[in-house]
Amino acid sequence: MVDEKKYPMTEEEFIKRVKELFLEESTWPMDYKLDYIQTREVQEDLKDLYEEECYRYDREESLGCEINPCFTDYSLGVHVSTLDLMA
């Protein structure tokens, strides 16, 4: 379980934004994208991706560097690409 208070986004905000970006950027037909992001598997994957983003945030913070700032649209785009490949 992640302590959401120490991160720039809550899990709910993260999932909402990744879904928005997926709908905007994915090349799949819209009806397919809408069905796909509602599946149970994708919901579970998004929770795992949130934990991964939190881990990266903690790691970069502990190293004192921001190679790829976490919780930005750019970094969330990586997760969008992952969803797009799994679709």
Backbone as XML, in Angstrom:
<?xml version="1.0"?>
<chain id="A" units="angstrom">
  <residue number="1" name="MET">
    <atom name="N" x="0.843" y="-1.187" z="0.000"/>
    <atom name="CA" x="0.000" y="0.000" z="0.000"/>
    <atom name="C" x="0.884" y="1.245" z="0.000"/>
  </residue>
  <residue number="2" name="VAL">
    <atom name="N" x="0.536" y="2.175" z="-0.822"/>
    <atom name="CA" x="1.309" y="3.395" z="-1.006"/>
    <atom name="C" x="0.687" y="4.533" z="-0.198"/>
  </residue>
  <residue number="3" name="ASP">
    <atom name="N" x="1.533" y="5.317" z="0.471"/>
    <atom name="CA" x="1.066" y="6.508" z="1.176"/>
    <atom name="C" x="0.947" y="7.634" z="0.156"/>
  </residue>
  <residue number="4" name="GLU">
    <atom name="N" x="-0.255" y="7.838" z="-0.354"/>
    <atom name="CA" x="-0.485" y="8.780" z="-1.448"/>
    <atom name="C" x="-0.152" y="10.224" z="-1.093"/>
  </residue>
  <residue number="5" name="LYS">
    <atom name="N" x="-0.107" y="10.548" z="0.185"/>
    <atom name="CA" x="0.120" y="11.930" z="0.611"/>
    <atom name="C" x="1.498" y="12.455" z="0.234"/>
  </residue>
  <residue number="6" name="LYS">
    <atom name="N" x="2.461" y="11.545" z="0.035"/>
    <atom name="CA" x="3.817" y="12.016" z="-0.250"/>
    <atom name="C" x="4.131" y="12.131" z="-1.735"/>
  </residue>
  <residue number="7" name="TYR">
    <atom name="N" x="3.126" y="11.926" z="-2.587"/>
    <atom name="CA" x="3.338" y="11.979" z="-4.030"/>
    <atom name="C" x="2.508" y="13.099" z="-4.666"/>
  </residue>
  <residue number="8" name="PRO">
    <atom name="N" x="2.960" y="13.606" z="-5.804"/>
    <atom name="CA" x="2.242" y="14.703" z="-6.471"/>
    <atom name="C" x="0.834" y="14.342" z="-6.951"/>
  </residue>
  <residue number="9" name="MET">
    <atom name="N" x="0.557" y="13.049" z="-7.120"/>
    <atom name="CA" x="-0.765" y="12.603" z="-7.567"/>
    <atom name="C" x="-1.231" y="11.445" z="-6.702"/>
  </residue>
  <residue number="10" name="THR">
    <atom name="N" x="-2.534" y="11.415" z="-6.463"/>
    <atom name="CA" x="-3.108" y="10.238" z="-5.822"/>
    <atom name="C" x="-3.256" y="9.153" z="-6.887"/>
  </residue>
  <residue number="11" name="GLU">
    <atom name="N" x="-3.527" y="7.940" z="-6.452"/>
    <atom name="CA" x="-3.738" y="6.852" z="-7.404"/>
    <atom name="C" x="-4.913" y="7.176" z="-8.330"/>
  </residue>
  <residue number="12" name="GLU">
    <atom name="N" x="-5.954" y="7.733" z="-7.780"/>
    <atom name="CA" x="-7.130" y="8.082" z="-8.578"/>
    <atom name="C" x="-6.792" y="9.129" z="-9.648"/>
  </residue>
  <residue number="13" name="GLU">
    <atom name="N" x="-6.043" y="10.166" z="-9.265"/>
    <atom name="CA" x="-5.634" y="11.196" z="-10.228"/>
    <atom name="C" x="-4.730" y="10.615" z="-11.309"/>
  </residue>
  <residue number="14" name="PHE">
    <atom name="N" x="-3.814" y="9.749" z="-10.896"/>
    <atom name="CA" x="-2.897" y="9.107" z="-11.829"/>
    <atom name="C" x="-3.677" y="8.289" z="-12.858"/>
  </residue>
  <residue number="15" name="ILE">
    <atom name="N" x="-4.582" y="7.446" z="-12.387"/>
    <atom name="CA" x="-5.361" y="6.586" z="-13.283"/>
    <atom name="C" x="-6.195" y="7.435" z="-14.236"/>
  </residue>
  <residue number="16" name="LYS">
    <atom name="N" x="-6.816" y="8.476" z="-13.720"/>
    <atom name="CA" x="-7.628" y="9.358" z="-14.560"/>
    <atom name="C" x="-6.776" y="9.992" z="-15.655"/>
  </residue>
  <residue number="17" name="ARG">
    <atom name="N" x="-5.592" y="10.503" z="-15.292"/>
    <atom name="CA" x="-4.745" y="11.189" z="-16.277"/>
    <atom name="C" x="-4.176" y="10.216" z="-17.307"/>
  </residue>
  <residue number="18" name="VAL">
    <atom name="N" x="-3.765" y="9.033" z="-16.888"/>
    <atom name="CA" x="-3.241" y="8.055" z="-17.846"/>
    <atom name="C" x="-4.349" y="7.649" z="-18.817"/>
  </residue>
  <residue number="19" name="LYS">
    <atom name="N" x="-5.564" y="7.473" z="-18.323"/>
    <atom name="CA" x="-6.691" y="7.144" z="-19.205"/>
    <atom name="C" x="-6.941" y="8.272" z="-20.209"/>
  </residue>
  <residue number="20" name="GLU">
    <atom name="N" x="-6.917" y="9.519" z="-19.735"/>
    <atom name="CA" x="-7.115" y="10.663" z="-20.631"/>
    <atom name="C" x="-6.058" y="10.688" z="-21.726"/>
  </residue>
  <residue number="21" name="LEU">
    <atom name="N" x="-4.809" y="10.508" z="-21.329"/>
    <atom name="CA" x="-3.721" y="10.504" z="-22.306"/>
    <atom name="C" x="-3.851" y="9.341" z="-23.281"/>
  </residue>
  <residue number="22" name="PHE">
    <atom name="N" x="-4.254" y="8.175" z="-22.778"/>
    <atom name="CA" x="-4.451" y="7.015" z="-23.634"/>
    <atom name="C" x="-5.532" y="7.305" z="-24.684"/>
  </residue>
  <residue number="23" name="LEU">
    <atom name="N" x="-6.629" y="7.890" z="-24.252"/>
    <atom name="CA" x="-7.711" y="8.198" z="-25.189"/>
    <atom name="C" x="-7.278" y="9.228" z="-26.224"/>
  </residue>
  <residue number="24" name="GLU">
    <atom name="N" x="-6.422" y="10.171" z="-25.827"/>
    <atom name="CA" x="-5.936" y="11.199" z="-26.743"/>
    <atom name="C" x="-4.884" y="10.669" z="-27.713"/>
  </residue>
  <residue number="25" name="GLU">
    <atom name="N" x="-3.989" y="9.815" z="-27.235"/>
    <atom name="CA" x="-2.800" y="9.475" z="-28.000"/>
    <atom name="C" x="-2.826" y="8.123" z="-28.702"/>
  </residue>
  <residue number="26" name="SER">
    <atom name="N" x="-3.575" y="7.181" z="-28.201"/>
    <atom name="CA" x="-3.580" y="5.850" z="-28.803"/>
    <atom name="C" x="-4.203" y="5.901" z="-30.198"/>
  </residue>
  <residue number="27" name="THR">
    <atom name="N" x="-3.681" y="5.079" z="-31.079"/>
    <atom name="CA" x="-4.178" y="5.053" z="-32.459"/>
    <atom name="C" x="-5.300" y="4.035" z="-32.661"/>
  </residue>
  <residue number="28" name="TRP">
    <atom name="N" x="-5.671" y="3.327" z="-31.612"/>
    <atom name="CA" x="-6.777" y="2.369" z="-31.714"/>
    <atom name="C" x="-8.087" y="3.126" z="-31.923"/>
  </residue>
  <residue number="29" name="PRO">
    <atom name="N" x="-9.096" y="2.487" z="-32.532"/>
    <atom name="CA" x="-10.410" y="3.124" z="-32.680"/>
    <atom name="C" x="-10.991" y="3.483" z="-31.301"/>
  </residue>
  <residue number="30" name="MET">
    <atom name="N" x="-11.702" y="4.594" z="-31.241"/>
    <atom name="CA" x="-12.206" y="5.109" z="-29.964"/>
    <atom name="C" x="-13.086" y="4.097" z="-29.234"/>
  </residue>
  <residue number="31" name="ASP">
    <atom name="N" x="-13.968" y="3.404" z="-29.929"/>
    <atom name="CA" x="-14.836" y="2.459" z="-29.230"/>
    <atom name="C" x="-14.025" y="1.332" z="-28.588"/>
  </residue>
  <residue number="32" name="TYR">
    <atom name="N" x="-12.959" y="0.908" z="-29.255"/>
    <atom name="CA" x="-12.089" y="-0.125" z="-28.688"/>
    <atom name="C" x="-11.356" y="0.413" z="-27.458"/>
  </residue>
  <residue number="33" name="LYS">
    <atom name="N" x="-10.840" y="1.638" z="-27.569"/>
    <atom name="CA" x="-10.109" y="2.238" z="-26.441"/>
    <atom name="C" x="-11.016" y="2.364" z="-25.217"/>
  </residue>
  <residue number="34" name="LEU">
    <atom name="N" x="-12.240" y="2.811" z="-25.432"/>
    <atom name="CA" x="-13.173" y="2.985" z="-24.313"/>
    <atom name="C" x="-13.492" y="1.665" z="-23.631"/>
  </residue>
  <residue number="35" name="ASP">
    <atom name="N" x="-13.688" y="0.622" z="-24.428"/>
    <atom name="CA" x="-13.938" y="-0.704" z="-23.855"/>
    <atom name="C" x="-12.697" y="-1.235" z="-23.141"/>
  </residue>
  <residue number="36" name="TYR">
    <atom name="N" x="-11.559" y="-1.060" z="-23.774"/>
    <atom name="CA" x="-10.300" y="-1.606" z="-23.259"/>
    <atom name="C" x="-9.925" y="-1.029" z="-21.891"/>
  </residue>
  <residue number="37" name="ILE">
    <atom name="N" x="-10.021" y="0.281" z="-21.731"/>
    <atom name="CA" x="-9.578" y="0.880" z="-20.464"/>
    <atom name="C" x="-10.511" y="0.580" z="-19.297"/>
  </residue>
  <residue number="38" name="GLN">
    <atom name="N" x="-11.679" y="0.017" z="-19.586"/>
    <atom name="CA" x="-12.607" y="-0.339" z="-18.519"/>
    <atom name="C" x="-12.444" y="-1.781" z="-18.036"/>
  </residue>
  <residue number="39" name="THR">
    <atom name="N" x="-11.594" y="-2.557" z="-18.703"/>
    <atom name="CA" x="-11.443" y="-3.953" z="-18.303"/>
    <atom name="C" x="-10.770" y="-4.060" z="-16.938"/>
  </residue>
  <residue number="40" name="ARG">
    <atom name="N" x="-11.055" y="-5.133" z="-16.271"/>
    <atom name="CA" x="-10.491" y="-5.380" z="-14.936"/>
    <atom name="C" x="-8.962" y="-5.458" z="-14.992"/>
  </residue>
  <residue number="41" name="GLU">
    <atom name="N" x="-8.446" y="-6.103" z="-16.032"/>
    <atom name="CA" x="-6.996" y="-6.255" z="-16.170"/>
    <atom name="C" x="-6.307" y="-4.898" z="-16.273"/>
  </residue>
  <residue number="42" name="VAL">
    <atom name="N" x="-6.894" y="-3.997" z="-17.052"/>
    <atom name="CA" x="-6.295" y="-2.667" z="-17.208"/>
    <atom name="C" x="-6.366" y="-1.906" z="-15.891"/>
  </residue>
  <residue number="43" name="GLN">
    <atom name="N" x="-7.460" y="-2.038" z="-15.179"/>
    <atom name="CA" x="-7.579" y="-1.360" z="-13.883"/>
    <atom name="C" x="-6.484" y="-1.835" z="-12.928"/>
  </residue>
  <residue number="44" name="GLU">
    <atom name="N" x="-6.226" y="-3.132" z="-12.917"/>
    <atom name="CA" x="-5.165" y="-3.678" z="-12.071"/>
    <atom name="C" x="-3.790" y="-3.225" z="-12.559"/>
  </residue>
  <residue number="45" name="ASP">
    <atom name="N" x="-3.605" y="-3.214" z="-13.872"/>
    <atom name="CA" x="-2.332" y="-2.753" z="-14.433"/>
    <atom name="C" x="-2.066" y="-1.295" z="-14.079"/>
  </residue>
  <residue number="46" name="LEU">
    <atom name="N" x="-3.102" y="-0.471" z="-14.112"/>
    <atom name="CA" x="-2.935" y="0.944" z="-13.781"/>
    <atom name="C" x="-2.521" y="1.125" z="-12.321"/>
  </residue>
  <residue number="47" name="LYS">
    <atom name="N" x="-3.064" y="0.316" z="-11.447"/>
    <atom name="CA" x="-2.656" y="0.385" z="-10.038"/>
    <atom name="C" x="-1.189" y="-0.005" z="-9.889"/>
  </residue>
  <residue number="48" name="ASP">
    <atom name="N" x="-0.775" y="-1.023" z="-10.621"/>
    <atom name="CA" x="0.638" y="-1.432" z="-10.595"/>
    <atom name="C" x="1.529" y="-0.341" z="-11.168"/>
  </residue>
  <residue number="49" name="LEU">
    <atom name="N" x="1.076" y="0.312" z="-12.227"/>
    <atom name="CA" x="1.860" y="1.386" z="-12.840"/>
    <atom name="C" x="1.982" y="2.586" z="-11.897"/>
  </residue>
  <residue number="50" name="TYR">
    <atom name="N" x="0.943" y="2.835" z="-11.107"/>
    <atom name="CA" x="1.021" y="3.907" z="-10.106"/>
    <atom name="C" x="2.103" y="3.593" z="-9.078"/>
  </residue>
  <residue number="51" name="GLU">
    <atom name="N" x="2.123" y="2.359" z="-8.609"/>
    <atom name="CA" x="3.155" y="1.970" z="-7.646"/>
    <atom name="C" x="4.547" y="2.085" z="-8.253"/>
  </residue>
  <residue number="52" name="GLU">
    <atom name="N" x="4.669" y="1.737" z="-9.526"/>
    <atom name="CA" x="5.952" y="1.872" z="-10.217"/>
    <atom name="C" x="6.373" y="3.337" z="-10.295"/>
  </residue>
  <residue number="53" name="GLU">
    <atom name="N" x="5.433" y="4.216" z="-10.608"/>
    <atom name="CA" x="5.734" y="5.650" z="-10.689"/>
    <atom name="C" x="6.149" y="6.173" z="-9.316"/>
  </residue>
  <residue number="54" name="CYS">
    <atom name="N" x="5.488" y="5.721" z="-8.256"/>
    <atom name="CA" x="5.855" y="6.123" z="-6.892"/>
    <atom name="C" x="7.261" y="5.643" z="-6.550"/>
  </residue>
  <residue number="55" name="TYR">
    <atom name="N" x="7.584" y="4.421" z="-6.937"/>
    <atom name="CA" x="8.923" y="3.883" z="-6.700"/>
    <atom name="C" x="9.967" y="4.747" z="-7.409"/>
  </residue>
  <residue number="56" name="ARG">
    <atom name="N" x="9.723" y="5.092" z="-8.668"/>
    <atom name="CA" x="10.663" y="5.936" z="-9.423"/>
    <atom name="C" x="10.806" y="7.300" z="-8.757"/>
  </residue>
  <residue number="57" name="TYR">
    <atom name="N" x="9.694" y="7.857" z="-8.274"/>
    <atom name="CA" x="9.707" y="9.157" z="-7.602"/>
    <atom name="C" x="10.588" y="9.093" z="-6.351"/>
  </residue>
  <residue number="58" name="ASP">
    <atom name="N" x="10.393" y="8.039" z="-5.548"/>
    <atom name="CA" x="11.201" y="7.872" z="-4.335"/>
    <atom name="C" x="12.680" y="7.697" z="-4.680"/>
  </residue>
  <residue number="59" name="ARG">
    <atom name="N" x="12.951" y="6.917" z="-5.700"/>
    <atom name="CA" x="14.334" y="6.650" z="-6.100"/>
    <atom name="C" x="15.025" y="7.925" z="-6.559"/>
  </residue>
  <residue number="60" name="GLU">
    <atom name="N" x="14.368" y="8.684" z="-7.418"/>
    <atom name="CA" x="14.972" y="9.928" z="-7.894"/>
    <atom name="C" x="15.153" y="10.922" z="-6.754"/>
  </residue>
  <residue number="61" name="GLU">
    <atom name="N" x="14.199" y="10.958" z="-5.847"/>
    <atom name="CA" x="14.293" y="11.859" z="-4.706"/>
    <atom name="C" x="15.471" y="11.469" z="-3.811"/>
  </residue>
  <residue number="62" name="SER">
    <atom name="N" x="15.656" y="10.171" z="-3.578"/>
    <atom name="CA" x="16.743" y="9.718" z="-2.713"/>
    <atom name="C" x="18.110" y="9.956" z="-3.357"/>
  </residue>
  <residue number="63" name="LEU">
    <atom name="N" x="18.166" y="9.933" z="-4.682"/>
    <atom name="CA" x="19.424" y="10.191" z="-5.385"/>
    <atom name="C" x="19.673" y="11.674" z="-5.592"/>
  </residue>
  <residue number="64" name="GLY">
    <atom name="N" x="18.641" y="12.484" z="-5.350"/>
    <atom name="CA" x="18.787" y="13.924" z="-5.504"/>
    <atom name="C" x="18.853" y="14.363" z="-6.956"/>
  </residue>
  <residue number="65" name="CYS">
    <atom name="N" x="18.231" y="13.612" z="-7.824"/>
    <atom name="CA" x="18.246" y="13.993" z="-9.240"/>
    <atom name="C" x="16.892" y="13.731" z="-9.869"/>
  </residue>
  <residue number="66" name="GLU">
    <atom name="N" x="16.663" y="14.440" z="-10.951"/>
    <atom name="CA" x="15.433" y="14.240" z="-11.707"/>
    <atom name="C" x="15.787" y="14.025" z="-13.162"/>
  </residue>
  <residue number="67" name="ILE">
    <atom name="N" x="16.114" y="12.796" z="-13.507"/>
    <atom name="CA" x="16.452" y="12.468" z="-14.885"/>
    <atom name="C" x="15.201" y="12.604" z="-15.750"/>
  </residue>
  <residue number="68" name="ASN">
    <atom name="N" x="14.130" y="12.050" z="-15.297"/>
    <atom name="CA" x="12.842" y="12.119" z="-15.977"/>
    <atom name="C" x="11.805" y="12.403" z="-14.903"/>
  </residue>
  <residue number="69" name="PRO">
    <atom name="N" x="11.469" y="13.689" z="-14.679"/>
    <atom name="CA" x="10.553" y="14.008" z="-13.586"/>
    <atom name="C" x="9.289" y="13.157" z="-13.611"/>
  </residue>
  <residue number="70" name="CYS">
    <atom name="N" x="8.948" y="12.627" z="-12.458"/>
    <atom name="CA" x="7.798" y="11.745" z="-12.328"/>
    <atom name="C" x="6.505" y="12.551" z="-12.251"/>
  </residue>
  <residue number="71" name="PHE">
    <atom name="N" x="5.426" y="11.882" z="-12.568"/>
    <atom name="CA" x="4.085" y="12.426" z="-12.481"/>
    <atom name="C" x="3.865" y="13.622" z="-13.415"/>
  </residue>
  <residue number="72" name="THR">
    <atom name="N" x="4.588" y="13.657" z="-14.526"/>
    <atom name="CA" x="4.346" y="14.657" z="-15.566"/>
    <atom name="C" x="3.697" y="13.931" z="-16.743"/>
  </residue>
  <residue number="73" name="ASP">
    <atom name="N" x="3.098" y="14.676" z="-17.652"/>
    <atom name="CA" x="2.500" y="14.036" z="-18.826"/>
    <atom name="C" x="3.551" y="13.256" z="-19.611"/>
  </residue>
  <residue number="74" name="TYR">
    <atom name="N" x="4.775" y="13.763" z="-19.607"/>
    <atom name="CA" x="5.843" y="13.060" z="-20.322"/>
    <atom name="C" x="6.104" y="11.685" z="-19.706"/>
  </residue>
  <residue number="75" name="SER">
    <atom name="N" x="6.250" y="11.645" z="-18.390"/>
    <atom name="CA" x="6.520" y="10.356" z="-17.746"/>
    <atom name="C" x="5.298" y="9.442" z="-17.792"/>
  </residue>
  <residue number="76" name="LEU">
    <atom name="N" x="4.114" y="10.022" z="-17.725"/>
    <atom name="CA" x="2.895" y="9.211" z="-17.816"/>
    <atom name="C" x="2.720" y="8.653" z="-19.225"/>
  </residue>
  <residue number="77" name="GLY">
    <atom name="N" x="3.307" y="9.327" z="-20.202"/>
    <atom name="CA" x="3.258" y="8.845" z="-21.576"/>
    <atom name="C" x="3.893" y="7.473" z="-21.730"/>
  </residue>
  <residue number="78" name="VAL">
    <atom name="N" x="4.874" y="7.170" z="-20.898"/>
    <atom name="CA" x="5.494" y="5.842" z="-20.916"/>
    <atom name="C" x="4.445" y="4.790" z="-20.570"/>
  </residue>
  <residue number="79" name="HIS">
    <atom name="N" x="3.620" y="5.079" z="-19.596"/>
    <atom name="CA" x="2.570" y="4.149" z="-19.182"/>
    <atom name="C" x="1.488" y="4.050" z="-20.255"/>
  </residue>
  <residue number="80" name="VAL">
    <atom name="N" x="1.217" y="5.162" z="-20.926"/>
    <atom name="CA" x="0.259" y="5.147" z="-22.035"/>
    <atom name="C" x="0.772" y="4.229" z="-23.140"/>
  </residue>
  <residue number="81" name="SER">
    <atom name="N" x="2.061" y="4.334" z="-23.439"/>
    <atom name="CA" x="2.659" y="3.463" z="-24.460"/>
    <atom name="C" x="2.556" y="1.999" z="-24.057"/>
  </residue>
  <residue number="82" name="THR">
    <atom name="N" x="2.752" y="1.734" z="-22.783"/>
    <atom name="CA" x="2.625" y="0.357" z="-22.279"/>
    <atom name="C" x="1.208" y="-0.162" z="-22.506"/>
  </residue>
  <residue number="83" name="LEU">
    <atom name="N" x="0.208" y="0.655" z="-22.163"/>
    <atom name="CA" x="-1.183" y="0.247" z="-22.370"/>
    <atom name="C" x="-1.466" y="0.041" z="-23.846"/>
  </residue>
  <residue number="84" name="ASP">
    <atom name="N" x="-0.931" y="0.919" z="-24.677"/>
    <atom name="CA" x="-1.154" y="0.825" z="-26.111"/>
    <atom name="C" x="-0.581" y="-0.482" z="-26.675"/>
  </residue>
  <residue number="85" name="LEU">
    <atom name="N" x="0.565" y="-0.869" z="-26.188"/>
    <atom name="CA" x="1.186" y="-2.112" z="-26.649"/>
    <atom name="C" x="0.424" y="-3.332" z="-26.169"/>
  </residue>
  <residue number="86" name="MET">
    <atom name="N" x="-0.176" y="-3.249" z="-24.997"/>
    <atom name="CA" x="-0.908" y="-4.387" z="-24.437"/>
    <atom name="C" x="-2.306" y="-4.523" z="-25.049"/>
  </residue>
  <residue number="87" name="ALA">
    <atom name="N" x="-2.796" y="-3.467" z="-25.676"/>
    <atom name="CA" x="-4.160" y="-3.468" z="-26.230"/>
    <atom name="C" x="-4.311" y="-4.457" z="-27.372"/>
  </residue>
</chain>
